[in-house]
Amino acid sequence: MKKIISALLVLVMLIGCALTLTSCAKPELNFEKAKANLEAAGYDVEYSAKAEELKSFGYLGLVEVLEAENDDGEEIIIAKFDKTKTAKLYIKEQEMSKERQIEYIKYEIKKAEHMVKTYKDELSADEIEDYNEEIEEAKEALEAMKEDFIVGRSGKTVWYGTKAAVEASKG
């Protein structure tokens, strides 16, 4: 009996943790509130719901778009589509883009490590140091991409950007 209760408690805790993690990954989806919150947090914000302006994004079916960026490189894009299917296709594209970026960073790390290992006798101390710095910077970028860059969807609305920008959109 104790094992069953313990297992249930663990399951409840896991579900609670999962809900906590996903709830903080959702920005303010009311575009006017998000815009005000982001501007108050020091972001440069561009918002559009005009059909002629939305065409410039290259995606049909856009209803609203909000783009925000600050001086620290934190950014978010929130896009609302007229159809859920279009939003699903758009988010798939963003997820694939994120995965491609992660794979490219991994490749850059592997290549730099290979250069240091294979050609260490031909490289100067400064060149080795440069490669090692490149490796460390790439590892940090990889972690940031995996942990800090969020892609999400709720119904017809899609967002992607950094955690800090998502949080700033909430006020």
Residue pairs with C-beta under 8 A, 6 or more apart in sequence:
24 163
24 166
24 167
25 150
25 152
25 163
25 166
26 152
26 154
26 159
26 166
27 34
27 76
27 78
27 159
27 161
27 165
27 166
27 169
27 170
28 34
28 37
28 169
28 170
28 171
29 78
29 154
29 157
31 47
31 49
31 64
31 66
31 78
31 80
33 171
34 66
34 68
34 78
34 169
35 45
35 47
35 66
35 68
36 171
37 168
37 169
37 170
37 171
38 45
38 66
38 68
38 76
38 165
38 168
38 169
39 45
40 171
41 70
41 168
41 171
42 70
42 71
43 68
43 69
43 70
43 74
43 165
43 168
44 68
44 69
44 70
45 66
45 67
45 68
46 66
46 67
46 68
47 64
47 65
47 66
47 67
48 54
48 64
48 65
49 63
49 64
49 65
54 62
54 63
54 65
57 65
57 79
59 79
59 81
59 86
59 90
60 86
61 81
61 82
61 83
61 86
62 79
62 80
62 81
62 82
63 80
63 81
63 82
63 156
64 78
64 79
64 80
65 77
65 78
65 79
65 80
66 76
66 77
66 78
66 79
67 75
67 76
67 77
68 75
68 76
68 77
68 161
68 165
68 168
68 169
69 75
69 165
70 165
70 168
72 164
73 162
74 161
74 162
74 164
74 165
74 168
75 161
75 162
75 165
76 159
76 160
76 161
76 162
76 165
76 166
76 168
76 169
77 159
77 160
77 161
78 157
78 158
78 159
78 169
79 87
79 90
79 157
79 158
79 159
80 87
80 156
80 157
80 158
81 87
81 90
81 156
81 157
81 158
82 156
83 156
84 155
84 156
86 156
87 153
87 155
87 156
87 157
87 158
88 153
90 158
91 151
91 152
91 153
91 158
91 160
94 151
94 158
94 160
95 151
98 145
98 149
98 151
98 160
101 145
102 142
102 145
102 146
105 138
105 141
105 142
105 145
106 142
108 134
108 138
109 135
109 138
109 139
109 142
112 131
112 134
112 135
112 138
113 135
115 123
115 131
116 123
116 128
116 131
116 132
116 135
120 128
123 131
147 163
148 162
148 163
148 164
149 160
149 161
149 162
149 163
150 159
150 160
150 161
150 162
150 163
150 166
151 158
151 159
151 160
152 158
152 159
152 160
153 159
159 166
